[in-house]
Amino acid sequence: MSLNTSIEIASSGMSAQRRRLEVIAANMANAHTTRTAEGGPYRKKLIVFSAAELDKLNGDFAGEFRRQVRKVQIDRVVDDPRPPLEVFDPSHPDADQFGYVRMPNINVVEEMVNMIGAARSYEANLEVVKTSKRMSVAALELGNA
């Protein structure tokens, strides 16, 4: 595997985790949003990842290798299928005739755990990029020695 391949894989992971962090932040920001343009409470968003092929290389071994190795991509962002929570709060402006308010089904602690996981994944991919860069510089120094 070339150093460029490792950087390509790691950078796709960094991009995916950055987008995941954006979605998590939006979920946390809307944890108490009871009214949206679509109607009803905010629906938690979830990221669906998928594997994507790397750019093609010439050569039998290189081509076979690149067919087996994948990078990550965001397939789509979907709404969480879980129903909204119903909270009894008759003083809330969005309460129904029985005093219940439909709230987003977002657990802020769960979102924080997801955020920490996404940040750690981003950092791990960043370390791969940094290590690949150091290896490239070391290889160039060996060639000049």
N, C-alpha and C positions, 0 to 999 in steps of 0.2 A: 504494500500500500504506500503510495507516495504521500509526502507531507501535505501536498495540496488536497488530497482526498480526505485526510483526517481533518483538515481545516474546513473543508466543505461540509462534512458531516457535523462537526461541532458548531459551525455557524448556523446550520439549519436548526439545530437544537436550541441555540441561543435565541433565534428569531421566534421559534415556537413558544419558548418559555416567556419571552417578553410579551407576546400576545396573550398568553395565559394569565400573566400578571395584570394586564390591562382589563381582562374580563373579570378577574377576581376583584379588582378595585371597583369596577362598576357594580358588581354584586353587593359589595360592602356599602358603597355609597347609596344604594337604593334599598337597603335592608328594611326601611320603614316607608317606602313609597307605596301608597294605597291606590293611587290614581295615575294611569298612564294614558298616552294618546290612543293606544289600542283598546283601552277600556279595562277596568279591573286593576288588581295589584301588579307590581313589577314581577316578572317571571325570571327566576335565577337562570343565568346563562352557563352553559357547559361547553368546553372545547372538545372536539373530536379530532384526534391525531390520526395520521395514516403514514405508511411508509412510501417513499418515492425513490425511483431509480436515480442513480448518480449520472452525471454527464458521461457520454460514451468515450472510451479510449480505444485505440487501435491495438491489435495484437491478441493472440488467443488467450494467454493467461490473464492479461490485464482485463480483457473483455469479460471473461468468465468471472473474475473476481468482482468486477463492478456490477455484474448482474446479481451477485449474491449479497453484496453490501448495500444497505439502504440508508437514506437520510430521512429525517422526519419532516412532515409538512402538516399544516392545519387543513383538515378535510372540510370542516364546517363548524359553526357555532350554533348550538341548539338550545331551546328552552328546556329547563328541567321539567320532566313529566309529573313530578309530585304536585298534588293540589296545594293551593294556598292555605295558610293557617287561618282559622277563625278565632278571633279574640273578642271577648265581651268587653265593650267600651261604648256604652250608650251616648257618651258626650262627644265622641269622635264625629267629625262632619261626614265621614263616609260610612257611618253605621247604618245597617238595614233597620227595618221596622222592629226587629227583635233585639237590637242593640249590639249586634255582632259586626265586626269589621274584618274584611278579608285582607290579610297581611301577606307579604312575600314569605315564601318558605325558605328563608335564608338564616342559617346558623352562623353567626359571626365568628365563633370559635373555630368551626369547621373551615370557614374561609381563611382564617389566619393560618391554620395548619397547611392548607393548600398553597397559601402565599409563601410560607417558609419552604415548602417542598419545591415550588417553582424557582424560588431564588437560589436554593442549593443546586438545582439542576443547571441553572444558568451559570453559576459559579464553576461547576464541574466542567462544563463545556468551554468556558473561558480559559480554564487551566489547560485544556487540551490544545487550544489555539496558542497559548503562551509557550507550552512545551514544544509544539511543532515549530514555532518560530525560533526558539533556542536551538533546536536540533538543526534547522536550516543554517543558522549562523555558524554553528560548530562545524557542519559539513563544509561550508565555504572556507572556513579557517584551515581545515585540514587540506583542502585543495590548494591553498596558497602557501602551505608550509614546505 
